[in-house]
Amino acid sequence: MNLHDSERVCGLLDSCGCIQVASADEADIVVFMTCCVREGADTRLYGQVSAMVSAPTPPSGQRVVAIGGCIAQRDGLRIRENIPNADVVFGTSALGALPRLLAEAFRNSGKELHVDVEEGQRGFSTDLPIRREQAFHAWVPIMTGCNNFCTYCIVPYVRGREKSRPMERVVEECGRYVNEGVREITLLGQNVNSYGRDAYGKPRFAELLRKVGETGVERLRFTSSNPKDLSAEVIDAMASTSSVMPHLHLAVQSGSSSILKAMNRSYTREQYLALAQALKDAIPGIALTTDIIVGFPKETEEDFQQTLSLVEEVAFSSAYTFIYSKRPGTPAARIDDPTPREVIQQRFDRLTELVARLAFEANQKDLGATTEVLVEGTSKRNDDVLVGHSKKNQTVHFHLPSNVHARDVEGRMVDVRVREARTWYLSGDMLGEPH
């Protein structure tokens, strides 16, 4: 969601006549888009914004520092307690207010903080200009906010309650992108499986998937997906819509039913395992990925063993693993936990070792096979190597034939014969012509 919001901010600044520069040192305007799901994001923000104090003064003689996103929404006027050089603060629903706030900041030359974090009745950010990072991929928000209130999560407090876009607007936007040459669309929401419940009285995500598939988009993905709302109807729509990719990120967070209850996740270990099996039955070869929190307050060794066994049984292709981060204002933050930090770290290390082994084993299944890759550009380390993602969302590196130029394949599909399968990526050689 922050990536999409950042593209909207770039579009807004473009429309105001601003020109993007190569580094913050050259900029008159520096915008930080923020997340507050974990404490580390706060720490990085404080460090990066504070570093702007010693940055060279731009030719204009004035620099305005703006902070948007979830930390901005959470802290509002209080943001100067930790970031005294902030000039503008705009919340998650206030992207459209940024030009006005910037103009006010330039007129006042750093004398006061200019803030807009009011939710009000603002529309979706899709009504604003956009400069997409990739011409061949588009993020399309279908809803915003969350009603689940997991006990560890700050998102409902900074993104608000669930609000779904009209289905016809989503489908129309996707169709327009397809006509413009977009080949992959990712539908966005804090919990896409509950799409439509607020607007239509019941979830209609399965119907939306089918309708977006009818636009002709070649690759269709979605995030985020809460297991408690993943219905048989949605699984059927995934299986029957050819453009839906054989990959699903389905956050489990813990393999212990007692910890899941304490997290207010509204499903059990057994229900999650049944969902995973239903997905594998409906979509053979699907890659399942997940999020896992280690060290939730009062997690025992037995609870953690339940997580390890679930990870092993599902055989995730990869997982984002995190040590629990206390978020002030959430119910879990009030729970005292006597577990020593070193015990939590040891558990985390054991989990990451297991996740890496399973990821390696999952990638071995594609060794020697041919996989279709959407090419994103050259590798950061080697201009002679291109990188893209497979249908299962694996990172794939490949070498170009000597008679093909990188710009001729960027944003196109190529077939790659996999000759090496590592833990976190595949590599191989391009076959045939791009398409």
C-alpha positions as CSV (number, residue, x, y, z in Angstrom):
1,M,0.0,0.0,0.0
2,N,2.9,2.4,0.7
3,L,4.4,1.6,-2.7
4,H,1.1,2.6,-4.3
5,D,0.8,5.7,-2.1
6,S,4.4,6.7,-3.1
7,E,3.5,6.4,-6.8
8,R,0.5,8.8,-6.1
9,V,2.8,11.2,-4.3
10,C,5.2,11.2,-7.3
11,G,2.2,11.8,-9.6
12,L,1.0,14.7,-7.5
13,L,4.4,16.4,-7.4
14,D,4.8,15.9,-11.2
15,S,1.4,17.6,-11.7
16,C,2.7,20.6,-9.6
17,G,5.7,21.0,-11.9
18,C,8.2,19.4,-9.6
19,I,11.1,17.4,-11.1
20,Q,12.5,14.3,-9.5
21,V,16.2,14.5,-8.6
22,A,18.8,11.7,-8.1
23,S,19.5,12.3,-4.4
24,A,17.9,13.9,-1.3
25,D,20.9,16.3,-1.1
26,E,19.7,18.0,-4.3
27,A,16.1,18.2,-3.4
28,D,14.0,21.2,-2.4
29,I,11.3,18.7,-1.3
30,V,12.0,15.4,0.4
31,V,9.0,13.1,1.2
32,F,9.3,10.1,3.5
33,M,6.5,7.5,3.2
34,T,6.3,5.5,6.5
35,C,5.0,2.3,8.0
36,C,4.5,1.7,11.8
37,V,3.9,-2.0,11.9
38,R,7.2,-2.6,13.7
39,E,9.4,-0.5,15.9
40,G,12.3,-0.7,13.5
41,A,10.5,1.5,10.9
42,D,10.3,4.3,13.5
43,T,14.0,4.1,14.3
44,R,15.0,4.2,10.6
45,L,12.7,7.2,9.9
46,Y,14.2,9.1,12.9
47,G,17.7,8.5,11.7
48,Q,17.1,9.3,8.0
49,V,15.2,12.5,8.6
50,S,17.6,13.7,11.2
51,A,20.4,13.1,8.7
52,M,18.8,15.8,6.5
53,V,19.8,18.5,8.9
54,S,23.4,18.1,7.9
55,A,22.6,17.7,4.1
56,P,23.9,20.4,1.8
57,T,21.5,23.3,1.3
58,P,19.8,23.0,-2.1
59,P,20.3,25.8,-4.7
60,S,16.9,27.3,-3.8
61,G,18.1,27.9,-0.3
62,Q,15.2,26.1,1.4
63,R,14.3,22.4,1.9
64,V,10.9,21.1,3.0
65,V,10.8,17.7,4.7
66,A,7.4,16.0,4.5
67,I,6.4,12.8,6.3
68,G,3.4,10.7,5.1
69,G,1.9,7.3,5.7
70,C,1.2,5.4,8.9
71,I,3.7,7.1,11.3
72,A,2.4,10.5,10.2
73,Q,-1.2,9.4,10.8
74,R,-0.3,8.0,14.2
75,D,1.8,10.9,15.5
76,G,0.3,14.0,13.8
77,L,1.5,17.1,15.6
78,R,3.5,15.0,18.0
79,I,6.0,14.1,15.3
80,R,8.3,17.0,16.1
81,E,9.0,15.4,19.5
82,N,11.2,12.9,17.7
83,I,11.8,14.7,14.4
84,P,12.3,18.5,15.1
85,N,13.2,19.3,11.4
86,A,9.9,17.9,10.0
87,D,7.9,20.6,8.1
88,V,4.9,18.7,6.7
89,V,2.9,15.8,8.1
90,F,0.1,14.2,6.0
91,G,-1.9,11.1,7.0
92,T,-2.9,8.0,5.2
93,S,-6.1,9.6,3.8
94,A,-4.6,13.0,3.1
95,L,-2.3,12.4,0.1
96,G,-4.3,15.0,-1.9
97,A,-3.5,17.6,0.7
98,L,0.2,17.4,0.1
99,P,0.6,20.2,-2.5
100,R,-1.3,22.7,-0.2
101,L,0.8,21.7,2.8
102,L,4.0,22.1,0.9
103,A,3.0,25.5,-0.4
104,E,2.2,26.6,3.2
105,A,5.6,25.2,4.4
106,F,7.6,27.1,1.8
107,R,5.7,30.4,2.6
108,N,6.4,29.9,6.4
109,S,10.0,28.8,5.9
110,G,10.1,26.2,8.7
111,K,8.4,28.2,11.4
112,E,5.6,25.8,12.1
113,L,4.5,22.2,11.4
114,H,1.8,21.9,8.7
115,V,-0.4,18.9,9.4
116,D,-3.3,17.1,7.9
117,V,-4.3,13.7,9.3
118,E,-8.0,14.0,9.3
119,E,-9.8,11.1,7.7
120,G,-13.1,13.0,6.9
121,Q,-14.9,11.8,3.8
122,R,-12.0,11.7,1.4
123,G,-12.1,9.5,-1.6
124,F,-9.6,6.8,-2.6
125,S,-6.1,7.8,-3.6
126,T,-7.0,6.4,-7.1
127,D,-8.6,9.7,-7.9
128,L,-5.1,11.3,-7.7
129,P,-2.4,11.5,-10.5
130,I,0.0,8.6,-10.5
131,R,3.5,7.9,-11.8
132,R,3.9,4.2,-11.8
133,E,7.4,2.8,-11.1
134,Q,7.0,0.1,-13.7
135,A,5.0,0.6,-16.9
136,F,4.1,-3.1,-17.1
137,H,2.8,-3.5,-13.5
138,A,0.1,-1.6,-11.6
139,W,-1.1,-1.6,-8.0
140,V,-4.9,-1.3,-7.8
141,P,-6.4,-0.7,-4.4
142,I,-9.8,-2.3,-3.9
143,M,-10.3,-1.4,-0.3
144,T,-8.6,0.3,2.6
145,G,-8.7,-0.1,6.3
146,C,-9.2,-3.2,8.5
147,N,-11.9,-4.4,10.9
148,N,-10.0,-7.3,12.4
149,F,-8.1,-5.7,15.3
150,C,-5.5,-8.4,15.8
151,T,-4.1,-7.6,19.3
152,Y,-0.6,-6.9,18.1
153,C,-1.5,-4.7,15.1
154,I,-1.6,-1.0,14.8
155,V,-3.0,-0.9,11.2
156,P,-6.7,-0.5,12.1
157,Y,-5.8,2.5,14.2
158,V,-3.9,4.3,11.4
159,R,-5.6,3.0,8.3
160,G,-9.1,3.2,9.7
161,R,-12.1,0.8,9.2
162,E,-12.7,-1.2,6.0
163,K,-14.0,0.7,3.1
164,S,-14.5,-1.0,-0.3
165,R,-14.3,0.7,-3.7
166,P,-17.3,0.1,-6.0
167,M,-16.6,-3.0,-8.1
168,E,-17.3,-1.3,-11.4
169,R,-14.6,1.3,-10.6
170,V,-12.0,-1.3,-9.8
171,V,-12.8,-3.3,-13.0
172,E,-12.8,-0.2,-15.1
173,E,-9.4,0.9,-13.8
174,C,-7.9,-2.6,-14.4
175,G,-9.3,-2.6,-17.9
176,R,-7.8,0.8,-18.6
177,Y,-4.4,-0.4,-17.4
178,V,-4.6,-3.5,-19.6
179,N,-5.4,-1.2,-22.6
180,E,-2.3,0.9,-21.7
181,G,-0.1,-2.3,-21.9
182,V,0.0,-3.3,-18.2
183,R,0.7,-7.0,-18.0
184,E,0.5,-7.6,-14.3
185,I,-1.9,-6.2,-11.8
186,T,-1.8,-6.6,-8.0
187,L,-5.1,-5.9,-6.1
188,L,-4.4,-4.2,-2.8
189,G,-6.2,-4.2,0.6
190,Q,-5.5,-4.8,4.2
191,N,-7.8,-7.8,4.0
192,V,-8.9,-8.4,0.4
193,N,-11.0,-11.5,1.2
194,S,-13.5,-9.3,3.0
195,Y,-13.8,-6.9,0.0
196,G,-17.4,-5.7,-0.4
197,R,-18.7,-6.6,3.0
198,D,-19.2,-3.0,4.0
199,A,-20.6,-1.8,0.6
200,Y,-22.7,-4.8,-0.5
201,G,-23.5,-6.6,2.8
202,K,-21.4,-9.6,2.0
203,P,-17.8,-10.3,0.7
204,R,-17.6,-10.2,-3.1
205,F,-13.9,-10.8,-3.7
206,A,-14.4,-14.0,-5.6
207,E,-16.7,-12.2,-8.1
208,L,-14.2,-9.3,-8.3
209,L,-11.4,-11.7,-9.2
210,R,-13.4,-13.2,-12.0
211,K,-14.4,-9.8,-13.4
212,V,-10.8,-8.5,-13.3
213,G,-9.7,-11.7,-15.0
214,E,-12.1,-10.9,-17.8
215,T,-10.3,-7.6,-18.6
216,G,-7.6,-9.6,-20.3
217,V,-4.8,-9.0,-17.8
218,E,-2.1,-11.6,-18.2
219,R,-1.0,-11.8,-14.5
220,L,-3.2,-11.1,-11.5
221,R,-2.1,-11.1,-7.9
222,F,-3.5,-9.8,-4.7
223,T,-2.5,-8.9,-1.1
224,S,-3.1,-9.1,1.8
225,S,-5.2,-12.1,2.6
226,N,-6.5,-13.1,6.0
227,P,-7.1,-16.8,6.5
228,K,-10.3,-16.3,8.4
229,D,-12.1,-14.8,5.3
230,L,-10.6,-17.1,2.6
231,S,-13.7,-18.9,1.4
232,A,-14.2,-21.9,-0.8
233,E,-15.7,-19.5,-3.3
234,V,-12.5,-17.4,-3.4
235,I,-10.3,-20.6,-3.8
236,D,-12.6,-21.7,-6.7
237,A,-12.3,-18.3,-8.3
238,M,-8.5,-18.5,-8.0
239,A,-8.4,-21.9,-9.6
240,S,-10.8,-21.0,-12.5
241,T,-9.4,-17.6,-13.4
242,S,-6.4,-18.3,-15.6
243,S,-4.7,-14.9,-15.0
244,V,-4.6,-15.5,-11.2
245,M,-1.0,-16.6,-10.5
246,P,-0.3,-19.9,-8.6
247,H,1.0,-18.0,-5.6
248,L,-0.7,-16.9,-2.4
249,H,0.7,-15.0,0.6
250,L,-1.4,-16.2,3.5
251,A,-0.2,-14.9,6.8
252,V,-0.4,-17.5,9.6
253,Q,1.5,-15.6,12.3
254,S,1.7,-18.6,14.6
255,G,1.1,-22.4,14.5
256,S,-0.3,-22.5,18.0
257,S,-4.1,-22.2,18.4
258,S,-3.8,-20.7,21.9
259,I,-1.4,-18.0,20.6
260,L,-3.7,-17.4,17.5
261,K,-6.6,-16.8,20.0
262,A,-4.5,-14.4,22.0
263,M,-3.7,-12.6,18.7
264,N,-7.4,-12.4,17.9
265,R,-6.7,-14.1,14.5
266,S,-10.2,-15.8,14.5
267,Y,-8.9,-19.2,13.1
268,T,-7.2,-22.2,14.6
269,R,-4.1,-24.1,13.6
270,E,-6.4,-26.9,12.2
271,Q,-8.4,-24.5,10.1
272,Y,-5.3,-23.0,8.6
273,L,-3.9,-26.4,7.7
274,A,-7.2,-27.3,6.1
275,L,-7.1,-24.1,4.0
276,A,-3.6,-24.8,2.9
277,Q,-4.6,-28.3,1.8
278,A,-7.7,-27.0,0.0
279,L,-5.5,-24.5,-1.9
280,K,-3.0,-27.3,-2.9
281,D,-5.9,-29.5,-4.1
282,A,-7.5,-26.8,-6.1
283,I,-4.3,-25.3,-7.6
284,P,-1.7,-28.0,-8.0
285,G,1.9,-26.6,-7.6
286,I,0.7,-23.4,-5.8
287,A,3.5,-21.6,-3.9
288,L,2.3,-20.6,-0.4
289,T,4.2,-17.9,1.5
290,T,3.4,-16.4,4.9
291,D,4.2,-14.1,7.8
292,I,5.2,-15.5,11.2
293,I,5.7,-13.6,14.5
294,V,8.1,-15.1,17.1
295,G,8.0,-14.1,20.7
296,F,4.3,-12.9,21.0
297,P,3.8,-12.3,24.7
298,K,3.7,-15.5,26.8
299,E,4.5,-17.8,23.8
300,T,5.9,-21.0,25.3
301,E,8.4,-23.5,23.8
302,E,5.4,-25.8,23.2
303,D,3.6,-23.0,21.3
304,F,6.8,-22.4,19.2
305,Q,7.1,-26.1,18.4
306,Q,3.6,-25.9,17.1
307,T,4.7,-23.2,14.7
308,L,7.7,-25.2,13.5
309,S,5.5,-28.2,12.8
310,L,3.0,-26.2,10.9
311,V,5.7,-24.6,8.8
312,E,7.1,-28.0,8.0
313,E,3.6,-29.5,7.2
314,V,2.6,-26.7,4.9
315,A,6.1,-26.5,3.4
316,F,6.0,-22.8,2.6
317,S,8.0,-21.6,-0.4
318,S,9.2,-18.6,1.7
319,A,8.2,-16.7,4.8
320,Y,8.6,-13.2,6.3
321,T,9.7,-13.9,9.9
322,F,9.6,-11.3,12.6
323,I,10.4,-11.0,16.3
324,Y,7.3,-9.5,18.0
325,S,7.4,-5.7,18.1
326,K,5.4,-4.0,20.9
327,R,3.1,-1.3,19.4
328,P,1.8,1.2,22.0
329,G,-1.9,1.4,21.9
330,T,-2.5,-2.2,20.9
331,P,-4.0,-4.7,23.5
332,A,-0.9,-7.0,23.3
333,A,1.3,-4.1,24.3
334,R,-0.3,-4.3,27.8
335,I,0.7,-8.0,28.3
336,D,3.8,-8.5,30.4
337,D,6.1,-11.3,29.1
338,P,8.9,-12.8,31.2
339,T,10.5,-14.7,28.3
340,P,14.2,-13.7,28.1
341,R,15.2,-12.0,24.9
342,E,17.9,-14.5,24.2
343,V,15.3,-17.3,24.2
344,I,13.1,-15.5,21.7
345,Q,16.2,-14.8,19.5
346,Q,17.1,-18.5,19.6
347,R,13.6,-19.5,18.5
348,F,13.7,-17.0,15.7
349,D,17.0,-18.4,14.5
350,R,15.6,-21.9,14.5
351,L,12.6,-20.8,12.5
352,T,14.6,-18.9,9.9
353,E,16.8,-22.0,9.4
354,L,13.7,-24.1,8.8
355,V,12.2,-21.5,6.4
356,A,15.5,-21.4,4.4
357,R,15.6,-25.2,4.1
358,L,12.1,-25.4,2.9
359,A,12.6,-22.5,0.4
360,F,15.6,-24.3,-1.0
361,E,13.7,-27.5,-1.3
362,A,10.8,-25.7,-3.0
363,N,13.1,-24.2,-5.6
364,Q,14.7,-27.5,-6.4
365,K,11.4,-28.6,-7.9
366,D,12.0,-26.2,-10.7
367,L,15.6,-27.1,-11.4
368,G,15.9,-28.1,-15.1
369,A,12.4,-26.9,-15.9
370,T,11.3,-24.0,-18.1
371,T,9.5,-21.1,-16.4
372,E,7.9,-18.0,-17.8
373,V,9.3,-14.8,-16.4
374,L,8.0,-11.2,-16.5
375,V,11.2,-9.2,-17.0
376,E,11.7,-6.2,-14.6
377,G,15.1,-5.0,-15.6
378,T,18.8,-5.6,-15.1
379,S,20.3,-6.9,-11.9
380,K,21.7,-4.3,-9.5
381,R,25.0,-6.1,-9.5
382,N,25.5,-7.0,-13.1
383,D,24.1,-5.2,-16.2
384,D,24.5,-8.4,-18.2
385,V,22.0,-10.2,-16.0
386,L,18.3,-9.6,-16.1
387,V,15.8,-10.2,-13.3
388,G,12.1,-10.9,-13.1
389,H,9.6,-13.0,-11.4
390,S,8.0,-16.4,-12.2
391,K,4.3,-17.1,-12.0
392,K,5.0,-18.5,-8.5
393,N,6.6,-15.1,-7.6
394,Q,10.1,-16.6,-7.5
395,T,13.0,-14.2,-8.3
396,V,14.6,-15.4,-11.5
397,H,18.0,-14.2,-12.9
398,F,19.0,-15.0,-16.4
399,H,21.6,-14.1,-19.0
400,L,20.7,-12.5,-22.3
401,P,21.7,-13.9,-25.6
402,S,24.5,-11.8,-27.1
403,N,22.2,-10.5,-29.9
404,V,19.5,-9.2,-27.5
405,H,19.5,-5.9,-25.8
406,A,18.1,-5.5,-22.2
407,R,15.7,-2.7,-23.3
408,D,14.1,-5.1,-25.8
409,V,12.9,-7.5,-23.1
410,E,12.1,-5.3,-20.1
411,G,8.3,-5.6,-19.4
412,R,8.0,-8.6,-21.6
413,M,7.6,-12.3,-20.9
414,V,10.5,-14.7,-21.6
415,D,10.9,-18.4,-21.1
416,V,13.9,-19.3,-18.9
417,R,15.5,-22.7,-18.5
418,V,16.5,-23.1,-14.9
419,R,20.0,-24.4,-14.4
420,E,20.5,-23.3,-10.8
421,A,18.1,-23.2,-7.9
422,R,19.3,-21.4,-4.8
423,T,17.4,-20.7,-1.6
424,W,16.0,-17.3,-2.6
425,Y,16.2,-17.3,-6.4
426,L,16.5,-19.3,-9.6
427,S,18.9,-18.6,-12.4
428,G,19.1,-19.8,-16.0
429,D,19.2,-18.9,-19.7
430,M,16.6,-17.3,-21.9
431,L,15.0,-19.6,-24.5
432,G,13.3,-18.4,-27.7
433,E,11.9,-14.9,-28.3
434,P,10.3,-12.6,-25.8
435,H,6.6,-12.3,-26.0
